[in-house]
């Protein structure tokens, strides 16, 4: 009978400056298993043989493979990757290689800050067939735009993000089959605002998690209680929002609260979700005063999240603020670097923005992106309920990380194309060495990417027959939530042309939202879009039983009243 020896491989992993590296992925070759280094960079693995090989990976560091003798303590040093120097530069959301894009004017509103965006332009498919873009489930733009419109104010163009406006409605969701993470669908239609164009809809639906079966959660509420939060639509709104959220906690879930205002402190230590009254009372007792030490608060929240980390669970900080940091590191670049380092812990970061007049949209967008999380804007209690109750799993439970899509167009069918939305920050465009940075996708989310196409003659001649060639090929890349394994899902886009009035009403409604967004952005591509057209497409596609879609019709009416008089007055002055 064979005798098996057992060895215990132990060691620690550090960088070149002798700093411990936690959460390094350790792939054991013989067992084909993945392990992770601990908080001090140490590890211990039981092995049945004297010699083995390890492959070590960590974001920002060179992948390293080492041969080890398993009864010897291992001191392993990992080098910073050559491209890590550029990791904290502004990242692109979409990219078409070698294309130069045109910048436009910037817009300032009170003390609010928004990234200056550069709109995607038409691209010749024959010269540049491949385009890629990052996917995420951010929806903050729509509720922020709604806040401006309801307040009777013109909307800053850079506050309008087309893809987030569409994401808000979770349109055309189709459950993936079996155990698949994603389902891909496409549809080619006529373009409501340009008879010479077509629209291509690419729909990505993410699997739904059963809330009763998802792993336990470790939530850290990071709540801004500084003096700027002492207004009804800020701290009181957030307190009401978190009270709604607490009602859905399970006994296996855990909540902590870190507050910052003048000082930073642990307001509530890790507490079981079964103690709802205790958590609710802690939230209710929060009051606003002092300055805003955001940087130290973020560090404290990550430290607390790490101390109560649930292995294999959902570990997430929920930062709630107007983003107005004024103590410590305050720039987008500094916060970018801070969050990039902290996300190595495996803790996600969701940002909830509130307030008006000094909303730092750019900061919150930066932090959520770098924190492997998402960003929502709460303009009222109904939006809070939508984000933290009705769409809880979409907001706080990821099914995939680092998600981005590449679309390769067929020049025989597409003369030119333009990606609607997914616009880049101006500073990212100026950095030629930048690459795409994927986003997080939450459970049960539907993401729609829309292209405006100029078809070829062949496309027009064959669009009503079964001989139509594929329009494009889609390659969806994403990483698993629990490890760094990368997956690819490929899909051929058929030339299944239909008139916009003949397709699923959700797609037609998405076209209406797109036109609305382009109009508010004052896009140079919106010349053929007028308010009656937007209203007509929206009315004929909106689900009259859907509150959010009915409310959108009201937003169109209010915006038209604001924007058309200004246009007439300008003509009169001329």
N, C-alpha and C positions, 0 to 999 in steps of 0.2 A: 504494500500500500504506500503511495507516494507521500512524502513528508513535505509540508509547505512551511517555509520560514516567513516570518512577518517582521517588517522593518517599519520604523517610524521616521519619515523624512521631515526634518524640521529646519527652519532657517528664517531669515528676515530679508526684506527687500527695501533698498534705499535708493535715493537719487545721488548724483555726483557730489552734492553738497552735504551728504550724510543725513538728509531728511527722510524719515520713514514714509513709505508709500502705501497707504491703505487701498483696499478695493482693487488691487491688481488681479486680473483674471489669470489663473494658473491652469494651463491645459496639461494634464498628465497623459502622455502619449500611449502607454500600454493599456491603461484603463479607459482611454478616450472619455475622460471625465474632466469637468471644470471645477476648480476650487477658487477661493478668494482670500487674499491676504487680509489680516485683521487691522484694527485701528493703529497699531504700532508697527505695521508692515510685516508682522510675523505670520508664520503659517506652520501647520503640522498635518501631515497626510500619512495614513497607514498604507503600506505598499507590500506586496508579496515577493519582491525580488530586490537584489542588491543594487542593480543599476537601472536607471530609467532616464527619460528625457522630459524636460518641461519647456513649454512655450509660454512666455509672459507677455501680456498686452495691457496697456493703460493709455487712455486718451492723452495725447500730447507727448508720449514717449516712444522711443524706437522699440518695435517688437523684438524680443530676445528669446532665443532657444538655447538651452544649456543641457549638457549631459551631466548627470549627478550620480554620486555614490550615496545611497539612501541612508547609510548609517553615519554620515558625516554632516555636521551642521553647515548649512549653506548661507554664505553672505553674498547676496546678489545685488549688483548695482545696475540701474537702468539709466540710459542716457536720454536727455530731452531730444525729441525729434527735430530734424532740421527745419521742418515747416512749422514747428511750435511757435517760433518767433512771430509768425504771421497769424497765429490762431486768434489773437485778440484784436485783430483789425476788423473793421466793419465787414460783415458777411453779406453775400448776395442772397436775394430771395429767388431771383430768376436770372438765367444767363443764356445768351446766344453768342457763341464764341466769335471774337474778332469784330463784333458790332460796336460802333460808337453811338451813344445816345445823347439826346439834346436835353439840356437842363432848362428850367423855366424859373419864373419869379418865386420868391418866398413870401410867406404870409405870417404875420404876427397877430396874436389875439391876447390882450391883457398880459398875464405872466405865464400863460400856458405854453408848453413847448411840444413841437411835433417835428419829426424828421422831414427834411425836404426830400420829396420823392421825385424820381425821374420816370416818366411814363414809358411803357414799352411801345416800340414803334413797329410798323410793318416790316417784315423781313422776307427777302426773296428765298423761296424754298430751294431753288436750284443751287444757290450759293451757300446757304446756311440752313440745311435741312433739320439740324438737331437743336432742340431747345430744352432746357431743364429748369425746374423750379421746385422750391421747398413747399411742402404741405404742412398745415397745422389746423387747429380748430379754434383759433382766435376769433372772437366775435365782437370785440370791444368797439370797433368803428361804428357799427350800426346804432348802438344805444347812445354813443357819444354824439353822433350826428343828430339823433332824435332829440337829445337834450338841447342842442342849439336851435333846432327848428321849433320845438315847443316853447323855447324862451324868446322866439321872435328875432333870432340873430342869424345872419348869414354864416354859412359853415366854412371854416378854413379849409381850402382845397386839400391840404396835406393831412387833414383829419379823416378824409374819405379814402378808405381802402376797399376797392371793389370786391376782392375775394372775401373779406370779413363781412361785408354787407350781405353777400350771398350765403356765407356759412351760417349766419345768424338764424336762418329759417330751417336749416337741416333738411333741405329739399331732396326729393327723389331717393329716399333711403330704401335700400334693398338688402335684406339680410344675406350675408355670405352663406354659401352652402357648406354643410358639414362642419368641420373644425377649421375651415379657412379663416384667416385673419381678415382678409379683404375680398371685396367683390368689385370688379371693374365693368363698367358699361359705357357705351358711347352712343351719340346720336348726332347726325348732321341735319340742320334745318335751314330754312330761309332766314335772312337777317331782317328784322322789323324796320330798321332805320336805314338800310342800304340794299336796294334791290339787286345790286351787282355782287353782293357778298353773300356768304353762307356763315352759319355759326356751327362750331363743333363743340358739343358738350361732352366732357369726360368726367364720369361720376365714380368716386371712390367711396364705397360704404364699408365701415369697419364693424367687426363682429360685436354683438351685444353681450356684456357680462351680466350674469345673474347676481344681483346685489347680495342675495342670501348666501351665495357660494364664493364670492370673491375673498381673497386673503384678508386678514385683519389689517387695519389701517393705523398708522401712527401720524396723527395730524398735529402740527404746531401752528397755532394761530399767532401770527406776528402782526400786532395791531398798533397802528399809529395813533397815539393819544396826545399829540403835540397841540399847541395853541391853535394852529391853522385848521385843526379838525373840529373846533368848537362851533359847528354850524349844523342845522337840522339835516342837511343832505350829506353829511360826512359821518362823524362818529355815531350819532343816533341811528343813522341808516345802517351802518355796519353792525351795530349791536343787534338791531332787529334782524338783519340778515343772518348773523351767526346763531341767533336764537332759533331761527327756522331750521338751520342746518343741524343743530344739536338734536332736534327731535328724531332724526333718522339714524343716529348713532346706534351701533350694536354693542353688546357687552364686550365683545372681543376687540373693539376699537379703542383707541386711546387718544386723549386730547391734552395738549399743554397750551399755555398762553404766555407769550412774551410780549410785553408792552414797552413802548418807548415814547417818551415825552419829557424832556428835561434830562431824565436818566433812563437807563435800560434795566429792566428787571423781569424776573420770572414771576408772573402774576398768578399762574396756576401750574403746579408741577404735574407730571404725567398722571392723568386721571382716567379711569375706565369709563367707557361710553354708557355703562349702566348707571352712573351717577349723574344723570342729566340735570337734576336740580342744583347740584353743586357747581356744575359747569355753567349753567345759565345764570346763577347768582353772581359768579365771578365776572361774567360778561357784563351784566347789568351794572356792576359797581365801578366800571371804568369811567373816568372823567378826563377831560382834555385840558392840558396846560403845558407850558414849556416849549423848548426848541425841539429840533428834529434830528437826533443822532442816528440816522438810518443805517450807516455803515456798521457801527458797533452792534446795533440791534440785529442786523442780518447775521453777523458772526455768532451772536449769542443764540439765535434761533437754530442755526445749523449745529452748533455744539449740543444744544438740548435734543435736537432730532437724532443726532448720532448716539447720544447716551441712552435713548429709548428706542433705538433702531430695531425694527422687526425684520429678521432675515426672511426673505421671500414674501414680505408684506408690501403694503402701499405706504411708503414713507414720504410725507409731503408737508412742506411749509406753505401756508396760505397767508401771503402778505397783503394787508388791507391798508391803503393809504391814498393820499392825493399825490404822493410822489415828491413832495416838496422837501427834500433833504437839505439841511443847512448846517450840519455839523459833521466833521469827518470827511471822507471821500464823497464827493457829490456829482462828479462828472460821469457821463455815460461810459467813457473809456475806463475809468477807475472801477466803476461798478461791474462793467463787463469782465474785467480781470478778476475781481473778487468772486463773482458768481461762477466763472469758468473753473476756478480752483476748487470752490466748495462743492460743485456738482459731482466731483469724483467720489463723494461720500455715498452716492446712490440715492440721495434725497432730492425729490422733485420740488420745483418752486412754481406755485400759481400766484398770480398777482390780480388783486381786485382794486380797480381805481374808482375813486369817488370825487365829488366836488366840481367846482367850476371857478374860472378866473385864474387859478394857479395850478391846474392839472398838468403834471409832468408825464404826458403820454409817452414821450421818447424814452424816459428812464424806465418806466414800467414795461414797455415793450422790450427794451434791452435785457432787463433782468429775467423776465419770463422766458425769453428765447435762450439765454445762456443757462438758465436753470432747468432746461429740459421740460419746461412747463407751458402754461398758457396764460392768456390775459383777457380779462373781462372788465367792462365798465358798468358800474351800477348807477343808473340815474334815478331809480326809485325802488320801492319795496317790491313791486311786481317783477322787476328785472332781477332783483336778489333772489326771489322765489324761483324764477326760471333757471338761473345759473346754479344755485345751491340745493335745489330740491327737485324740480322737474327734470333737469338735465344733469343731475348729480354725477352719474357715471361718465358722461361726456366730459365734464369739467375736471373730475378728480381721479379717474381711473384710466390709465393709459393702456392701450393694447399694442402699441408699437412706438419706437423712437426713431429719430433721424430719418424721417420719411421724406423722400423726394421723388419726383417723376421726371423722366426724360421722354420727350416725344420726338420721333423722327418722321418728318413729313415726306410724302411721295411727290416729287416734283412733277410727275405725270398728271397728278390730280389737283395739286395745290400750287398756284402761281406765287402767292404771298400769304403770309399769316401774321396775326398779331395776338399775343396773349393779353387778355383783358384782366387787369389787376396784377397782383404779384409784382408791384412796382418796387424798384430798388431805391435805397437811400442814396442820395447824391454822393456822399463820401465813399460809399462802397463802390460805386461806378468808377470813381477816380482811382481806385486801387486795383490796378490791372492784374495783380497776382492772386486776387481773391477767388475762392471757390464757393460752391453752394454749401449751405448748412441746413440740414433737414430739420423737421419739426416733430412734435409729439402729436399723436392722434389718439383721441379718447374713445372709450367704448360707445358703440351705437351712433357714431358720427357719420355724417354724409358731407363730403367735400366735393364741390363742383368746380372744375376748371373749364373756362370758356375761351375759345379762340374765334376770332373773326377771320374768315378765309376769303381770298380772292381765287375762285376756281379757274382751272385751265379749260380750254375748249373741249378737251377730251372728257373732263368731268361733267361739263354741261350737256354734252351729247349723250352720255351714258347714264346720267343720274336716275333715269326712270326705267332702267333695265337691270337685269340680274348680272350683267357683264361688268359692272363697275369694279374697278381695282380698289385695293385698300387705300384709304386716305392717309393713314399713318400707322406707326407702330409705337406702342407705349411700353415703357419699362419702369415699373414701380419698385424702388429700392427702399428697404426698411430694416431696422434692427430689432431684435427681440427685447422685450422689457427686462428680462431677467439675466441676459448675458449680452455679449457683443456680437453674437452670430448675425451675419447679414443675409437677407433673403432678397430674391428678385422675382417679381411677378410680371409676366409679359402678356401683352394683349394687342390684337390687331384691330385697328379701327376700320370698320367696313363703311363703304360709301352708301349707307342706308338713308339717303336723302328723303326728308319729308317737309312739307310746309309747316311753319311754326304753329299754325292753327290745328294741325293734325297730330301733334305729339302730346306726350304726357303734360298735363297742365302745370306741373311743378317746373318743367323746363321752360315753358312760356313765361311763368311767373319770374323765374330766374333772369330771363331776358329783360323783364320790366325793371327788376332791381338793378341790373347792370346799367340800363339807360339812366335810371334815377341817379346812380352813383357817378356816372360820367358827366351828367349835367351839373351836379353839385361840385364836381372836381374842376369844372370849367375846362374840361378836356378839349384839346384842339381837334379831337376826333368826334366831338359831339355836335358838330355844326348841323347835321341833318336830324338831330333829336330835338323835338319840341315837347312841351308839357302835355298837349292833347294826345300825342302819340304815346307817351309814357302812361298816361291815365287810361287810355283805351286798352293797351296791352295788359295792364295790371287788372283792370276791372273784368276783362274777359278771361282771366286765368286764376284770379284769387279764389281761394276756398272760403266761401261765405261763412262757414262754420268754424273757421280758424281765426282766433282773436288777433294773433300777430299779423296775419295777412290782411285782415280788415283794418287794423291800425295803420298798416303801410299805406293803404289808400288815403287815409286821413293825412299822412305825412306828405304825400304828393300834393294834395290840395293846399295844405299850409305853405309848402315850399313854393308852389306856383304863385301864390298871393304875394310872397316876399320878393321873389326874384323877377317876376314880370314887371311890376311897377318900377323897380329900379332901372330896368332896361328901357322902359318908355321914357322915364325922366331923363335918362342920359341922352336919348335921341332928341328930346325937346330942347335940352341945353345946347346941343350941337347946332 
